[in-house]
């Protein structure tokens, strides 16, 4: 008996693998740009959005992390991968089943086994344990388990990627909403000024002081601002709709009810200013695509085992008796052990095509991994360049807004003492409001560019952390109350 146990352990531990050697391309990309300095560390906090110091934004993201359906789906997919991993692990071990049978048979007089020529009745009672196990000579079940393990790890990365996407999308939708809100207010003031300018020109036109050209120009300006004003109102509702979808929640309590709106104050971030190939490893989508490639590589080995023979062992240990009251007596003990050897001979190319299909799936995963690397690198480079350019635009727009505001203040002073006409004063006010709108747009474009850089760098995600433990902690905030 001990020899059988040792033999089983030997087979279990020495199972080979037919998976091909996987050559993973190195994420070694360089940029010849003196303006972008190389960075080695990712110092972004995992709760980076809190550095914007905006309570509305914090509440929205908390709601999104609780209610967002895409994040719930990513979590369910991870649970499915975990369940599949458990199933595939069980295939590595022997199966033990309990069984019990009871049969009563009437044997006919004409049955070949009936030597008495008379009808007789017999009973057969069985009870025992059934053992079955397929020896994993070629690593079929071991590679299946390894593939599922990589699939599960990929699902964890997918959850992290979904979490980062939900957070960044919520932040940017909020910035776009507040941008539209501020523009709506500024355009309302600009519309009032344009309307007053048109009224003044209309009075002058009636009196013959100005021509039709000046009146048409004032009217066109009024209609243009009215168009922008209505568009800002529509944009605000569109971004509000996006926020409701992202948070799966009624936002009235956060954005309207018993709460005065406050202008968003942009805060600078201490984030990386350059690119290093090692930073690519901080992105969960990179980790996911790599694990999916490893998974497909193991499945090639699983498919190859179909060409080779298989050996299954079965055994029974229990009791058998013709009478129920003697079933568990000493004389009713029974056992058997057997084996089943199977060797594929001719399957009309099915096995070959299945192997070819798994190889093609691996090729697809390889290309997807390369594309993910290249895309990630491009996103990081563009995000850094865009942030730098928009930062300059932000400074220019802020300076322009201050200049037009000062012009408006001087115009108001002159108008108050009678040195400037009402029309000139209103035009100065309208120019300042237009500059204010341009500055608002640039300010929120810059805020969105910061989010894009953070997202491109993985949003504070680090593969060195205990990902499973972090996900378990984060997922406790998910509202899964729909479950029975």
C-alpha positions as semicolon CSV with decimal commas, in nm:
position;residue;x (nm);y (nm);z (nm)
1;X;0,000;0,000;0,000
2;X;0,284;0,238;0,084
3;X;0,441;0,165;-0,253
4;X;0,119;0,266;-0,428
5;X;0,113;0,595;-0,236
6;X;0,475;0,667;-0,325
7;X;0,405;0,584;-0,688
8;X;0,107;0,821;-0,694
9;X;0,312;1,105;-0,543
10;X;0,588;1,043;-0,796
11;X;0,342;1,064;-1,087
12;X;0,183;1,376;-0,943
13;X;0,508;1,562;-0,893
14;X;0,690;1,453;-1,206
15;X;0,420;1,534;-1,461
16;X;0,582;1,702;-1,757
17;X;0,451;1,991;-1,962
18;X;0,413;2,018;-2,339
19;X;0,370;2,395;-2,333
20;X;0,616;2,576;-2,562
21;X;0,880;2,806;-2,420
22;X;0,731;3,152;-2,406
23;X;0,951;3,438;-2,521
24;X;0,805;3,759;-2,382
25;X;0,919;4,077;-2,557
26;X;1,089;4,324;-2,328
27;X;0,914;4,656;-2,268
28;X;1,227;4,843;-2,367
29;X;1,134;5,162;-2,545
30;X;1,325;5,488;-2,543
31;X;1,249;5,847;-2,636
32;X;1,507;6,083;-2,777
33;X;1,356;6,399;-2,637
34;X;1,555;6,630;-2,413
35;X;1,235;6,790;-2,287
36;X;1,113;6,465;-2,133
37;X;1,337;6,346;-1,851
38;X;1,338;5,980;-1,757
39;X;1,163;5,880;-1,436
40;X;1,212;5,566;-1,233
41;X;0,938;5,578;-0,972
42;X;0,563;5,621;-0,975
43;X;0,482;5,849;-0,682
44;X;0,111;5,885;-0,760
45;X;-0,122;5,812;-0,471
46;X;-0,386;5,545;-0,532
47;X;-0,644;5,797;-0,406
48;X;-0,503;6,071;-0,626
49;X;-0,839;6,241;-0,692
50;X;-0,850;6,359;-0,329
51;X;-0,557;6,588;-0,400
52;X;-0,794;6,807;-0,604
53;X;-0,945;6,892;-0,265
54;X;-1,303;6,901;-0,398
55;X;-1,569;6,749;-0,174
56;X;-1,819;6,709;-0,459
57;X;-1,563;6,515;-0,661
58;X;-1,482;6,291;-0,364
59;X;-1,850;6,211;-0,309
60;X;-1,906;6,132;-0,676
61;X;-1,611;5,894;-0,695
62;X;-1,720;5,722;-0,373
63;X;-2,061;5,669;-0,531
64;X;-1,905;5,539;-0,854
65;X;-1,686;5,291;-0,663
66;X;-1,997;5,170;-0,485
67;X;-2,258;5,162;-0,761
68;X;-2,087;5,150;-1,102
69;X;-2,212;4,850;-1,298
70;X;-1,899;4,811;-1,511
71;X;-1,694;4,775;-1,193
72;X;-1,943;4,521;-1,059
73;X;-1,913;4,322;-1,382
74;X;-1,533;4,326;-1,357
75;X;-1,562;4,194;-1,000
76;X;-1,805;3,919;-1,108
77;X;-1,570;3,820;-1,391
78;X;-1,292;3,791;-1,135
79;X;-1,514;3,568;-0,918
80;X;-1,592;3,353;-1,222
81;X;-1,220;3,314;-1,292
82;X;-1,165;3,219;-0,928
83;X;-1,437;2,954;-0,948
84;X;-1,284;2,813;-1,268
85;X;-0,946;2,803;-1,097
86;X;-1,097;2,594;-0,818
87;X;-1,254;2,357;-1,069
88;X;-0,928;2,307;-1,256
89;X;-0,737;2,252;-0,933
90;X;-0,975;1,968;-0,844
91;X;-0,880;1,794;-1,170
92;X;-0,527;1,748;-1,034
93;X;-0,653;1,528;-0,751
94;X;-0,826;1,189;-0,735
95;X;-1,206;1,186;-0,721
96;X;-1,368;0,998;-0,435
97;X;-1,740;0,924;-0,446
98;X;-1,971;0,738;-0,217
99;X;-2,222;0,499;-0,375
100;X;-2,504;0,270;-0,268
101;X;-2,708;0,035;-0,488
102;X;-3,005;-0,192;-0,419
103;X;-3,140;-0,430;-0,684
104;X;-3,402;-0,704;-0,681
105;X;-3,401;-0,928;-0,991
106;X;-3,649;-1,180;-1,124
107;X;-3,468;-1,437;-1,339
108;X;-3,680;-1,598;-1,607
109;X;-3,685;-1,972;-1,667
110;X;-3,539;-1,919;-2,013
111;X;-3,244;-1,707;-1,902
112;X;-2,907;-1,861;-2,001
113;X;-2,786;-1,821;-1,644
114;X;-3,087;-2,013;-1,504
115;X;-2,985;-2,378;-1,468
116;X;-3,280;-2,471;-1,247
117;X;-3,556;-2,426;-1,503
118;X;-3,759;-2,238;-1,246
119;X;-3,829;-1,870;-1,181
120;X;-3,630;-1,736;-0,891
121;X;-3,566;-1,400;-0,725
122;X;-3,238;-1,251;-0,603
123;X;-3,119;-0,940;-0,421
124;X;-2,799;-0,743;-0,463
125;X;-2,697;-0,471;-0,217
126;X;-2,380;-0,264;-0,259
127;X;-2,223;0,022;-0,062
128;X;-1,874;0,166;-0,084
129;X;-1,628;0,431;-0,196
130;X;-1,530;0,477;-0,561
131;X;-1,189;0,621;-0,648
132;X;-1,099;0,755;-0,994
133;X;-0,786;0,929;-1,113
134;X;-0,625;1,001;-1,448
135;X;-0,247;1,003;-1,421
136;X;-0,125;1,336;-1,552
137;X;0,172;1,200;-1,749
138;X;0,184;1,488;-1,996
139;X;0,080;1,776;-1,772
140;X;-0,264;1,823;-1,925
141;X;-0,439;1,901;-1,598
142;X;-0,141;2,080;-1,449
143;X;-0,116;2,315;-1,751
144;X;-0,493;2,366;-1,743
145;X;-0,462;2,474;-1,382
146;X;-0,170;2,704;-1,464
147;X;-0,370;2,857;-1,750
148;X;-0,664;2,919;-1,517
149;X;-0,428;3,072;-1,261
150;X;-0,302;3,318;-1,522
151;X;-0,662;3,382;-1,629
152;X;-0,755;3,462;-1,271
153;X;-0,461;3,697;-1,231
154;X;-0,557;3,866;-1,559
155;X;-0,909;3,917;-1,420
156;X;-0,759;4,087;-1,114
157;X;-0,568;4,323;-1,341
158;X;-0,889;4,382;-1,539
159;X;-1,065;4,477;-1,218
160;X;-0,790;4,725;-1,134
161;X;-0,808;4,866;-1,488
162;X;-1,187;4,899;-1,461
163;X;-1,151;5,073;-1,126
164;X;-0,901;5,322;-1,269
165;X;-1,125;5,382;-1,571
166;X;-1,431;5,446;-1,354
167;X;-1,242;5,690;-1,131
168;X;-1,081;5,884;-1,415
169;X;-1,403;5,892;-1,621
170;X;-1,599;6,019;-1,320
171;X;-1,340;6,288;-1,249
172;X;-1,334;6,407;-1,610
173;X;-1,714;6,400;-1,640
174;X;-1,731;6,610;-1,324
175;X;-1,477;6,859;-1,460
176;X;-1,670;6,884;-1,786
177;X;-1,993;6,933;-1,593
178;X;-1,852;7,210;-1,376
179;X;-1,696;7,369;-1,686
180;X;-2,037;7,376;-1,857
181;X;-2,196;7,509;-1,538
182;X;-1,952;7,800;-1,513
183;X;-1,979;7,870;-1,886
184;X;-2,357;7,875;-1,860
185;X;-2,342;8,144;-1,591
186;X;-2,080;8,348;-1,778
187;X;-2,267;8,318;-2,108
188;X;-2,588;8,429;-1,940
189;X;-2,412;8,749;-1,833
190;X;-2,257;8,782;-2,181
191;X;-2,600;8,738;-2,338
192;X;-2,745;9,013;-2,117
193;X;-2,464;9,247;-2,230
194;X;-2,511;9,155;-2,598
195;X;-2,886;9,208;-2,565
196;X;-2,829;9,554;-2,418
197;X;-2,581;9,638;-2,694
198;X;-2,835;9,532;-2,956
199;X;-3,105;9,743;-2,789
200;X;-2,880;10,050;-2,793
201;X;-2,790;9,999;-3,161
202;X;-3,154;9,947;-3,248
203;X;-3,243;10,282;-3,085
204;X;-2,955;10,449;-3,271
205;X;-3,069;10,287;-3,597
206;X;-3,422;10,416;-3,546
207;X;-3,277;10,762;-3,486
208;X;-3,048;10,736;-3,789
209;X;-2,728;10,746;-3,581
210;X;-2,600;10,407;-3,708
211;X;-2,658;10,209;-4,022
212;X;-2,801;9,864;-4,088
213;X;-2,450;9,717;-4,085
214;X;-2,394;9,809;-3,718
215;X;-2,740;9,686;-3,621
216;X;-2,693;9,353;-3,804
217;X;-2,354;9,311;-3,645
218;X;-2,504;9,360;-3,297
219;X;-2,785;9,116;-3,376
220;X;-2,545;8,851;-3,511
221;X;-2,337;8,886;-3,195
222;X;-2,647;8,843;-2,980
223;X;-2,759;8,533;-3,169
224;X;-2,410;8,382;-3,156
225;X;-2,391;8,422;-2,778
226;X;-2,745;8,284;-2,744
227;X;-2,632;7,979;-2,941
228;X;-2,331;7,931;-2,712
229;X;-2,550;7,981;-2,403
230;X;-2,800;7,714;-2,508
231;X;-2,518;7,481;-2,604
232;X;-2,362;7,524;-2,258
233;X;-2,696;7,434;-2,095
234;X;-2,724;7,124;-2,314
235;X;-2,362;7,025;-2,241
236;X;-2,427;7,056;-1,869
237;X;-2,721;6,815;-1,892
238;X;-2,518;6,578;-2,110
239;X;-2,233;6,561;-1,857
240;X;-2,483;6,525;-1,575
241;X;-2,629;6,227;-1,758
242;X;-2,279;6,076;-1,789
243;X;-2,225;6,120;-1,415
244;X;-2,557;5,950;-1,338
245;X;-2,458;5,655;-1,556
246;X;-2,113;5,630;-1,398
247;X;-2,248;5,645;-1,043
248;X;-2,581;5,470;-1,107
249;X;-2,730;5,717;-0,863
250;X;-2,952;6,022;-0,837
251;X;-2,711;6,312;-0,805
252;X;-2,956;6,575;-0,686
253;X;-2,834;6,544;-0,328
254;X;-2,478;6,613;-0,437
255;X;-2,513;6,868;-0,715
256;X;-2,833;7,055;-0,632
257;X;-3,014;6,983;-0,306
258;X;-2,933;7,217;-0,014
259;X;-2,589;7,290;-0,151
260;X;-2,441;7,607;-0,294
261;X;-2,228;7,548;-0,601
262;X;-1,863;7,635;-0,557
263;X;-1,620;7,712;-0,836
264;X;-1,359;7,443;-0,878
265;X;-1,012;7,551;-0,772
266;X;-0,739;7,388;-0,973
267;X;-0,455;7,240;-0,773
268;X;-0,114;7,145;-0,904
269;X;-0,005;6,782;-0,889
270;X;0,334;6,637;-0,818
271;X;0,333;6,375;-1,091
272;X;0,607;6,231;-1,315
273;X;0,738;6,452;-1,594
274;X;0,908;6,189;-1,812
275;X;0,897;5,834;-1,932
276;X;1,080;5,517;-1,837
277;X;1,004;5,174;-1,982
278;X;0,967;5,041;-1,626
279;X;0,666;5,267;-1,573
280;X;0,474;5,052;-1,821
281;X;0,473;4,775;-1,562
282;X;0,267;5,000;-1,336
283;X;-0,035;4,977;-1,566
284;X;-0,291;4,703;-1,494
285;X;-0,380;4,662;-1,863
286;X;-0,018;4,561;-1,931
287;X;-0,032;4,299;-1,655
288;X;-0,364;4,165;-1,784
289;X;-0,248;4,125;-2,145
290;X;0,071;3,952;-2,030
291;X;-0,119;3,704;-1,813
292;X;-0,357;3,630;-2,101
293;X;-0,057;3,553;-2,322
294;X;0,081;3,316;-2,057
295;X;-0,261;3,155;-2,027
296;X;-0,281;3,084;-2,401
297;X;0,073;2,942;-2,398
298;X;-0,028;2,684;-2,135
299;X;-0,338;2,594;-2,336
300;X;-0,117;2,501;-2,633
301;X;0,045;2,238;-2,410
302;X;-0,298;2,115;-2,302
303;X;-0,405;2,072;-2,664
304;X;-0,089;1,879;-2,751
305;X;-0,162;1,612;-2,491
306;X;-0,456;1,493;-2,703
307;X;-0,205;1,319;-2,934
308;X;-0,073;1,106;-2,647
309;X;-0,218;0,810;-2,456
310;X;-0,396;0,848;-2,125
311;X;-0,418;0,612;-1,829
312;X;-0,704;0,626;-1,581
313;X;-0,721;0,431;-1,257
314;X;-1,040;0,325;-1,081
315;X;-1,100;0,149;-0,753
316;X;-1,381;0,038;-0,525
317;X;-1,373;-0,038;-0,155
318;X;-1,697;-0,137;0,015
319;X;-1,954;-0,407;0,087
320;X;-2,175;-0,633;-0,122
321;X;-2,439;-0,879;-0,004
322;X;-2,757;-1,048;-0,115
323;X;-2,921;-0,959;0,215
324;X;-2,946;-0,612;0,358
325;X;-2,892;-0,726;0,717
326;X;-2,555;-0,883;0,630
327;X;-2,433;-0,591;0,410
328;X;-2,179;-0,455;0,658
329;X;-2,066;-0,791;0,796
330;X;-1,708;-0,900;0,763
331;X;-1,783;-1,152;0,490
332;X;-1,946;-0,885;0,270
333;X;-1,630;-0,678;0,219
334;X;-1,529;-0,630;-0,143
335;X;-1,282;-0,429;-0,347
336;X;-1,157;-0,392;-0,701
337;X;-0,896;-0,191;-0,883
338;X;-0,854;-0,138;-1,253
339;X;-0,707;0,078;-1,522
340;X;-0,817;0,220;-1,854
341;X;-0,565;0,292;-2,130
342;X;-0,668;0,511;-2,423
343;X;-0,462;0,592;-2,732
344;X;-0,592;0,819;-3,009
345;X;-0,557;0,661;-3,354
346;X;-0,753;0,853;-3,615
347;X;-0,968;1,161;-3,550
348;X;-0,991;1,311;-3,900
349;X;-0,758;1,603;-3,817
350;X;-0,961;1,715;-3,515
351;X;-0,666;1,705;-3,274
352;X;-0,430;1,875;-3,518
353;X;-0,676;2,156;-3,590
354;X;-0,743;2,203;-3,220
355;X;-0,370;2,246;-3,157
356;X;-0,351;2,486;-3,451
357;X;-0,642;2,685;-3,307
358;X;-0,474;2,718;-2,967
359;X;-0,152;2,833;-3,138
360;X;-0,349;3,097;-3,327
361;X;-0,510;3,207;-3,002
362;X;-0,162;3,243;-2,855
363;X;-0,050;3,446;-3,157
364;X;-0,349;3,673;-3,108
365;X;-0,265;3,716;-2,739
366;X;0,097;3,796;-2,833
367;X;-0,009;4,070;-3,077
368;X;-0,255;4,207;-2,821
369;X;0,023;4,223;-2,565
370;X;0,251;4,411;-2,804
371;X;-0,031;4,648;-2,899
372;X;-0,104;4,713;-2,533
373;X;0,261;4,799;-2,472
374;X;0,281;5,032;-2,771
375;X;-0,054;5,194;-2,692
376;X;0,044;5,246;-2,329
377;X;0,374;5,404;-2,429
378;X;0,199;5,633;-2,678
379;X;-0,064;5,734;-2,423
380;X;0,202;5,824;-2,167
381;X;0,404;6,028;-2,415
382;X;0,101;6,214;-2,549
383;X;-0,045;6,275;-2,202
384;X;0,281;6,431;-2,084
385;X;0,315;6,646;-2,396
386;X;-0,051;6,754;-2,381
387;X;-0,023;6,847;-2,014
388;X;0,284;7,055;-2,083
389;X;0,121;7,237;-2,378
390;X;-0,212;7,295;-2,203
391;X;-0,025;7,426;-1,901
392;X;0,119;7,701;-2,122
393;X;-0,228;7,768;-2,265
394;X;-0,363;7,786;-1,912
395;X;-0,110;8,053;-1,819
396;X;-0,189;8,250;-2,139
397;X;-0,564;8,224;-2,088
398;X;-0,534;8,329;-1,724
399;X;-0,321;8,630;-1,819
400;X;-0,567;8,722;-2,095
401;X;-0,862;8,698;-1,856
402;X;-0,687;8,922;-1,605
403;X;-0,612;9,178;-1,878
404;X;-0,970;9,188;-2,008
405;X;-1,098;9,208;-1,653
406;X;-0,877;9,508;-1,588
407;X;-1,000;9,669;-1,912
408;X;-1,357;9,613;-1,795
409;X;-1,282;9,765;-1,453
410;X;-1,129;10,076;-1,618
411;X;-1,427;10,096;-1,854
412;X;-1,666;10,085;-1,562
413;X;-1,480;10,364;-1,387
414;X;-1,495;10,580;-1,702
415;X;-1,859;10,499;-1,762
416;X;-1,950;10,590;-1,403
417;X;-1,799;10,942;-1,448
418;X;-1,944;10,986;-1,796
419;X;-1,624;10,947;-1,999
420;X;-1,739;10,633;-2,184
421;X;-2,057;10,538;-2,363
422;X;-2,281;10,257;-2,238
423;X;-2,217;10,056;-2,556
424;X;-1,840;10,073;-2,518
425;X;-1,872;9,981;-2,152
426;X;-2,094;9,681;-2,233
427;X;-1,857;9,568;-2,508
428;X;-1,567;9,575;-2,260
429;X;-1,776;9,370;-2,019
430;X;-1,864;9,121;-2,290
431;X;-1,499;9,087;-2,395
432;X;-1,406;9,011;-2,036
433;X;-1,682;8,747;-2,009
434;X;-1,562;8,584;-2,333
435;X;-1,206;8,577;-2,197
436;X;-1,341;8,429;-1,874
437;X;-1,513;8,151;-2,069
438;X;-1,193;8,081;-2,263
439;X;-1,004;8,062;-1,935
440;X;-1,265;7,827;-1,787
441;X;-1,232;7,595;-2,086
442;X;-0,854;7,595;-2,060
443;X;-0,862;7,543;-1,684
444;X;-1,074;7,231;-1,713
445;X;-0,879;7,107;-2,013
446;X;-0,573;7,129;-1,793
447;X;-0,750;6,942;-1,511
448;X;-0,848;6,671;-1,758
449;X;-0,490;6,655;-1,887
450;X;-0,371;6,588;-1,531
451;X;-0,621;6,301;-1,506
452;X;-0,497;6,163;-1,840
453;X;-0,137;6,163;-1,715
454;X;-0,235;5,990;-1,392
455;X;-0,439;5,731;-1,582
456;X;-0,157;5,674;-1,831
457;X;0,083;5,605;-1,542
458;X;-0,153;5,349;-1,388
459;X;-0,329;5,570;-1,135
460;X;-0,107;5,478;-0,843
461;X;-0,135;5,104;-0,913
462;X;0,174;4,902;-0,825
463;X;0,219;4,536;-0,916
464;X;0,446;4,488;-0,617
465;X;0,147;4,532;-0,386
466;X;-0,074;4,245;-0,267
467;X;-0,332;4,285;-0,540
468;X;-0,572;4,018;-0,413
469;X;-0,578;4,171;-0,067
470;X;-0,633;4,522;-0,203
471;X;-0,917;4,407;-0,427
472;X;-1,080;4,221;-0,140
473;X;-1,071;4,540;0,065
474;X;-1,191;4,767;-0,216
475;X;-1,470;4,532;-0,326
476;X;-1,628;4,549;0,019
477;X;-1,757;4,893;-0,080
478;X;-1,936;4,756;-0,388
479;X;-2,313;4,745;-0,354
480;X;-2,391;4,380;-0,433
481;X;-2,728;4,386;-0,256
482;X;-2,897;4,255;-0,573
483;X;-2,758;3,911;-0,494
484;X;-2,994;3,660;-0,338
